[in-house]
């Protein structure tokens, strides 16, 4: 089954989340969390967003630290830390951005 989710991760966790997405969902997990966000809309990015359809088993990994730990080889503490730092919701992207006080980073003109 497919679920529509919006996932916002802090810059400090984005590399870990990207690696986990590829490890857990292979090619379908590539190219997630590429859109940069910040409170001001200026660089540097403080967060990254990915929104769209994901498989329910991928969603389970992103919400259950114990399951993520089992399938990834991460310690339970590390899995818990990563997931607690992320915001995963049913919100439309712009609703999630407003709720978290974030904006898309725009390039300099």
N, C-alpha and C positions, 0 to 999 in steps of 0.2 A: 504494500500500500504506500502511496505517496502522500506526503504532508507538506503544506506550505509553511515555512518558518523564516523568521528574520533572526539572524545571529550576528551579534556585535561583540567583537573581542578586543581587549586592550592591546596596544602595541607590544607590550612586554610579553604577551602570550601568543601573538600572531604566528610566529615561526613554528611553535609547538603545535598550534591548531592546524596549520597548513600541512605539516608533516603527518599528523594524525588523520586528517581527512584523506590524504593520498593513501596512507597505509590501510585505512578501513574501507574506503570506497573506490580505490584505484583511480582510474581516469576520471570518473564522475566526481571525485573529490578534489581534482586539480582546479586551479584558478578560483579558489574561494578566498574571500577576504582580501580583495585587491583594491577596493574603494576606500580611500583614506578619509578619516573623519577627525575633527577637532572641535572644541567648544567655540572657537572663533571663526572657523572656516579657513584658517591660515595654517601653513606648515609650522611646526612639524605635526604629523598625524599622532593622535593619542589613541585612536581606535580604528578598527576596520570593520566593514559590514559586508555580509553576504545574505541575500534574500532570494527565496525561490522554493522550488519543489525539491524535497529530499525523501529518500526512502525511510520508512518507519524504523528499520533496524539502525540506520545511521543516526536518527534522532535519539534512539535509545542510548547509544554510546555517548551522545552529547548531553545527556541529562542524568545518567546513572554512573557515579564515580566508581562503584564496585565493578560494574560491567566494563567500563572503559579500562580500568586497571587490569582486568582479566584478559581482555583481547589485545591490549597494547603493550603489556609488559611493564607499564609504569607502576610505581608504588601507589597504593590507595591514597596516601597523603598527596602525592603529586597530581593524581587524577582529580582529587577533590579540589585542590588549589586551582588547577586550570579551569575546571567547570564553574567554580564559585566566582571567578573573575569575569566570566562571560555572561552576556545577556541573550537569552534564547527565548523568543516569544512568538505568538501568533500575530503580533502587530504588523500592520503594513509598515514598510521601511520608514516613511516620513513620520509616522506616529511614534515609532521606536526612537527615532532621532530626537524628536521633540521631547519625549519623556525623559531621555537621558541628557538633554541639553547639548546635543552634538549637531554639527553641520558637515556637509561634504567639503573636503579641502579643495579649493580652486587654485589653479595656477596663476602666477603673476602675469599681468598684462603688459 
